[in-house]
Amino acid sequence: MPVTEASKSIRKLLLHDKPFILLQIISQNDGRLYPAMISKKIDCSYAYVVKLIKLMDKIGLTTSDGNKHKKIISLTQKGKKIFKLLSEL
């Protein structure tokens, strides 16, 4: 199977600690979860968390609902499947 640019970026993103922990936090919290709350839980800057969430939104792992200041983050079906597979490793 040929390796595409999208699959390279997904591998590069998810094989680091913080993005995996971000997926874990989102999967464990059903309901209202904001980027500021995530940044406190994983001990990262707010800007880094927002950057990760935007990238994960772009590749279809998360969705962000709400207005500009209060975005509620949740996993998509694809995000849940990827998290499950990664957590089994």
N, C-alpha and C positions, 0 to 999 in steps of 0.2 A: 504494500500500500504506500503510495507516495506521501511524503511529508509536506504538508502545506504550511504557509506562513501562519495561518490561524492556529494550527495545532502546535507549532513551535512556540508561539506566544502563550498559549494556554499552559504548556509544560513549564515554560520559564516562570510564569506567574505562580503556579500552584505548587511547585517544588521548593518553596521557601516556607519558613515557619509562620510568619505573620498572616499571609493570605489563607493558609489552612486554618489557623486559629480564628480568623475572621469568619470563615465558613462555619466553623464549629459554634461560635457564639450566636450567629444568626440562626442556625438550625436548632439550638437549644432554647431560644427565646421566641415563643409564639406571641404575637401581639405587637405592641409598640416598641420598636427598637430604632434608635436614632444614631447617626454617626458619632455624635459626641459621647453617647453612652458606650459605644463600641470602642472608641479611642481610650476611654478610661479603663475598660475591662482588659484590653490587650496591651496597655501601656505603650501606645504609639501616639504620634501627633495626630491632631484632627485632620490636617491637610493630607497626611499619608493615607489615612483611612478613607477620606473622600476620594482620593486618587484611585485606591484599590476598588472601591465600590463602583466608580465610574467605569473602570476597566471591566469589572465583573458584569456590570449592566450591559456593556457593549458586546461581550461574548455570550450573553444570555444565561449567566449563572444566578444573578440577583435581579430584583425589581425594586425600584424606588418610587414610592407613592407619596404624594403630599406636595406642599408648596416649596418654594426655594429655601426657606429657613427650617422647616420641619419635615424632613423626608423620613418615611417609614420604610425600613429595609426588610426584604424577605427573600427567601430562596425560591427560584423557579423549580419546576420538575427536573430540569437538566442539572441545576445546582444541587438538588437533593441527591440525585443519582451520582454525580461526581464526588460529593462529600462522602457518601456511603462507600464508594469504591476506594477513595483515598484513606478512609479511616480503617478499612480492612487490611491495608498494607502493613 
